[in-house]
Amino acid sequence: MTLFEKIYQRAAQRKGGEAQLALRLTKPLEAKQLLSLSDDAWLDEFTRKVFQSGFYWSVVDNKWPGFREVFWDFSIEKLLMMSPEMYEQRSQDERIIRNAKKVKSIAHNCQMIFEVQQQHGSFSQFIADWPENDIVGLWLYLKKHGDRLGGNTGPYALRMMGKDTFLLSKDVETVLRSEEIIEGGLQSKKSLTAAQHFFNELQQQSGLSLQELSQIVSMSVGENVR
């Protein structure tokens, strides 16, 4: 029995069978679908995830129409022309969540997207071309070149936008530790590399996407029984 078969059977048993498990799985977008996304949409989602970190997501979602109004629907072209003083002023606007440090991340991440555009034509092209067998490399790129996109923030934004990625949820971490794939810090480079190898192995054994595999792994343990 392969490692994937062991995890899959456990998840299926916990969810009431293979058919019920299959109903719970979602797939990532195909490359051509990713290419149809605007670069403004990426900045929108990065910003949403930055603000959702440490807040109730519903609070952020309720405020989001105000964010889009204040920041011109996250237009890269327009935001590149905003001065630091303008960002500081808008960080006090009552239509948004008033957090100056997080508002500043919009300028940094806008600049990151612009710089990628100069090299790859569009940020969506850059994301679509990034190989899934090194998805943690993309996580690290966002952490290094973006602002406040480390930890789970960048990966959750990628998942929400449709890029194929696994997530290091608590349940996934439980499996990684129980299978002795990782030890020590979850976000260390050693642990991230080991997690990538683990999911690459599952993908070779199953032919499924990283997104589906991440969900299966997550549903194989924890309190989420049926």
N, C-alpha and C positions, 0 to 999 in steps of 0.2 A: 504493500500500500504506500503510495506516495504521500508526501507531506500535504499536498493540496487535498487529496482524497480524504485524509484523516480530518482535516479542518472542515472540509465541505460536508462530510457526513455528520459531523457534530453540529454544524449550523443547521442543516436540514432537519435533523432530529429535534432540535430546540424550537424550530419554527413550524413544525407540523408537517414536514415532508418537503420533497424537492419542488413540487409545484408551488407551495406556499412561499418557499424561499425565493424562487424565481420571480414571484410577483413583487418582492420587496427590492429587487435590484434595479439600479438605474445605470445607463450607459453615458459615456462622455460624448462630446461632439466629434464629428469627423473633421479632418484637417480643413476641408473646403468650407465647412460650416464655421470654423474658427476664423477663417480668412474673411468672412462676411461681417465680423464684428468690428465696430468702429473703435479707434484708439481712445476716443472720449469715453466709451463704455468701460474700458479698462481702468481709467482713472476714477470713474464713478465707483466701480466696485472696490478698488483698492481703498478708496476713502471711506466707503461704507464699512468695510471690514476693520479699518483702523479705529473708527469710532465705535464699532460694536464691541471691540476689545475692552472689557471692564464695564460695559453698560448692558442693560437689558436690550436685547436685539429689537424687541417690539418698540421701545422708546426711540431708538435710532430710526427704525422704519417709518414711524409716525412723523418724524421730523424731516424725512428725506425730500419731500417736495420743496421744503424751505431751503435745503442745501442746494438743490438743483437751481432754484431761483437765484440764490445769492451768488453761486459760482458758475453762472451761465451754462448750465447743463454740462459742466465739466469740459467745456471746449478747450482743448489743448492750445489752439491758436490764440484764443483770447486770454487764457490764464497765464501764458508765457509773458504777456505784457503787464501783468500786475506787479506793482512794486511791493516790497516788504511792508511798507506803511499801509497799503491797501489791504493786505492780508490781515495785518494787525487790527485794522478798523473793522473788517468783516468778521473777525473772530468774536466780536462783541454783539453781533446781530442776533436779535431775539428769535429769528426764524430758524436758527441752527442751534446745535449743542455748543455752548460757548467754552471751548477748550483751545486756548491759543497754541499750545504745543502740537496738538493734533491738526489744527488748521494749517500750521506751517508745513506739515507733511504733504499737503496738497501741492505746494510749490515744488518741493523736492521730487515728488513722484511724477509730477508733470514734466520736470526737466529730464528725469530718467527716460520717460517715454519718448520725449523729443529726441534725445541723443540716440536712442535705439532706432528711431525712424530714419535718422541720417545714415545709418549703417545698413539697415535691413528693409527700407522702404516703408514699413509699417510695424507697429508693435505687435499686431495680430499675426503678421508673417513670422516674426521672431518667435512668438509663442508656438505657433503651429509647427514650425520647423524643429523645435527643441525635442530631442529624442526622449521618449518615456522611460527608456532603460537607464536614464540618468536624471530623473525628475528632481532628485534632491539637489542636483547641480543648479537647476532653475530656482529652487527655493533659496539656495545660497546666493545666487545672482541678485535676486530681489532683495534679500537681506543686506547685501553689500552696497548695491547701487541705489536702492530705494530708501525710504524712511519709514520706520515702524512696521516693516513687512517681514520681520523675523518671526521665529516661533511658529505658531499655527496660523498667523494672520495671512501671510502670502499663500500658503497651500490652500486655505479655505477660500480665498479669493479665486484662485485658479480653478478649484472644483466648481465653484458657483458659476464661473464663466464657461465651463465646459471642457477645460483642458484635462486630459487624463492624468490623474494623480491619485496616489493613496494618501490617507490622512493618519496622523499619529494621535488618534483618539485614545481615551483611557483604556477602552477594551482592546484596541489594537496593541497598545503598549503591554497590556497583560499577556497577550499571546506571545509577543516578541520576547518577553522576559521568561515566560514559562517554557518556551522552546529554546531558551538560552541563546537567542540570537543577539541580544544586547545585554549589557550590564553597565552600571554607572549612569551618567547623565543621558537623558533621552535625546537632547539636542546637540550632543557632541558630534564632531565629524565622524568619529569611529562608529557611533551608534547609527547615524544617518546612512553611512555607507553600508553597514550591516543590514539595515532595514531595506535598503534598495536591493541588495543582493537577494534577500529573502523574497521580496515581491517579484523580482525578476525570475527566480526559480519557480514560484507559483504560476507565473504567466507562461513559462515554458511548458509546465505540466498541464495547464488547463486551456490555454489559448484565449483566456478572458482578459478584459481590460484591467488596469490597475484599480480603477474605480470600483468595478464589480468585486474584485478580489478583496479590496479594503473593506467593503461592506460585508462580504462573507466572513472574513476574519473577525470583524467586529461582532457579528451575530453569533459567533461560535462560543462566546463566553459572556459573562456578566449577568446583569439583572434583566436584560431585554428578552426574556423568554416569551415567545408568541406574543 
